[in-house]
């Protein structure tokens, strides 16, 4: 699944922050610290990031023939 451009609940633009969040958490930084530094204070926006699952690689295996 691709990260939405805006938060579903409050409407804050969050899509542009996903790549930096993903890179920094993959490098081993604490996700709480990264979310705080990116300015995501509301729990709805934080939930969008923490609940995100990359399904692009999984769905790429099932090609339509």
C-alpha positions, -999 to 999 in steps of 0.1 A, spaced: 0 0 0 12 35 -8 11 61 20 -18 85 15 -11 122 6 -32 134 35 -42 120 69 -76 104 67 -88 120 99 -74 155 102 -64 162 65 -28 172 73 -4 166 43 18 137 53 27 119 21 60 139 15 73 127 49 71 90 43 105 85 25 124 102 53 106 83 80 112 50 63 149 57 56 156 69 92 137 40 109 155 15 86 188 30 97 179 22 133 165 54 147 136 53 172 103 58 154 89 80 182 119 104 179 116 105 141 79 112 142 85 140 167 112 156 145 90 154 114 63 173 132 37 146 134 21 153 168 -15 141 164 -22 104 171 -41 100 138 -11 110 117 13 89 137 -10 59 133 -9 64 95 29 60 96 31 32 122 3 12 107 17 14 71 27 -19 54 46 -20 21 26 -43 0 40 -33 -34 66 -61 -35 40 -87 -24 14 -76 -50 41 -75 -77 44 -113 -75 9 -117 -88 10 -107 -125 -21 -106 -145 -18 -129 -175 
